[in-house]
């Protein structure tokens, strides 16, 4: 059993090596450049770096079409550069998790090349084949409007192969014990090089039965997750898997396991989608419902809370009217929408460039029950480039300074166009300028992260909603080890005065100590607090008496 549940109070930062920092001037980010930026990430307060795919790949799907699971794409450096990076993280007390993309490979992977060219190859059964086109070939596509089928005929193999995603990403038959053994080998390889775990891509598809005769709702092999977990604990006791599973709340718990014997962490898509609905409509009730629905989980399990999961805001779990409301608020133009279900924008442009709303959304993410996951560039409120196709618009290079190409590279030809001009261009939005400005969003976020680490009740404790008598204001209380914190957020564009009774019986004499300012709140004789919330306002309180405040002032 894991004793070090470090992920309970972590702050995760997701980045792509290729668009973060270029050290050798070829226009492509690399591990040497990333290593040079570790002091920046440590200073921001990041405890865990999550790397998007960096293994060798034809690059047709931003590295998610892997052609070698045991290497580093030469554009990003060498395995030695990767080890230098992980050692640099360890020296600074930071952990590394990496994407584990094992639902499919690239069609250029040697396994698939062998499988398609020789029916007697041992790799033939590593993929999913059919002699004829299956009847359900056009159902279950992941990218509607871009992807037409989940089965493609291969001329060399004289058979049809299954691909849940693009046709150049043939699915591995993950039910094959030889494939499962190889997945364990892949995990063991990277554990030895210093990683602390994996973000497993498309977990529901990894564990689903695959084949031409599989029903529309294929059975899922959850024991596979337990085997992955057991292997991790055997090889490195504190290693974790963070699962990407956009499923309904009643299915979420199956990914954790009844006793927490499967995945340690899962992204809370239900909370994320309802959070954006709450921001769009100033109605906290669906968000509260989503949080209550996902509240039951094993003691060792944890949710990943996020605002942007990679580069698409997926709204597929909302009702049609709810989705329409979010589209109207944050992606009204068809060019901003994606696959009929999502929004392809970065956070700040979606929120209309309103700093108040950006702080509100970030404060919500930091204080909802789980571990916060931040996407690179959001710490400086980067924008997007909607001229780029599909999800590329939100994958632009990191903006470090006002130097050419935003300080990302000395090359005139970056791997992706750096945003230039306008309010989100690197000339106005960059790390260097914001570090010098004490009132910048970067410095605000650094202070928020520091305070988030000082309230472990969020990651470890139980929560309950405190009545505010208005749908616009959300109040949530956490209790852990006889300590309590309260967070209040006004989702509306108008100021609201709310009356709150945050304490249990016997706590009516306690003040609310404001953790972000000196604006503390004292109760009336009945233990009630009257709090004036400005538009899009937020409060972080510790529930405690005057003695607590005095103790803090003496530190």
Buried (B, 14 or more C-beta within 10 A) or exposed (E): EBEEBBBBBBBBBBBBBBBBBBBBEBBBBBBBBBBEBBEBBBEBBBBBBBBBBBBBBBBBBBBBBBBBBEBBBEBBBBEEBBBBBBEBBEEBEBBBBBBBBBBBBBBBBEBBBBBBEEEEBEBBBBBBBBEEBBEBBEEBBBEEEEBEBBBBBBEEBEBBBBBBBBBBBBBBBBBBEEBBEBBBEBBBBBBEBBBBBBBBBBBBBBBBBBEBEBEEEBEBBBEBBBBBBEBBBEEBEBBBBBBBBBBEBEEBBBBBBEEBBBBBBBBBBBBBBBBBBBBBBBBBEBBBEBBEBBEEBBEBBBBBBBBBBBBBBBBEBBEEEBBEBBBEBBBEEEEBBBBEBBBBBBBBBBBEEBBBBBBBBBBBBBBBBBBBBBBBBBBBBBBBBBEBEBBBBBBBBBBBBBEBBBBBBBBEEBBBBBBBEEEBBBBBBBBBBBBEEEEBBBBBBBEBBEBBBEBBBBBBBEBEBBEBEBBBBBBBBBBBEEBBBBBBBBBBEEEBEBBBBBBBEEBBEBBBBBBBEEEBBEBEEEBBBEBEBEBBBBBBBBBBEEEBBEEEEEE
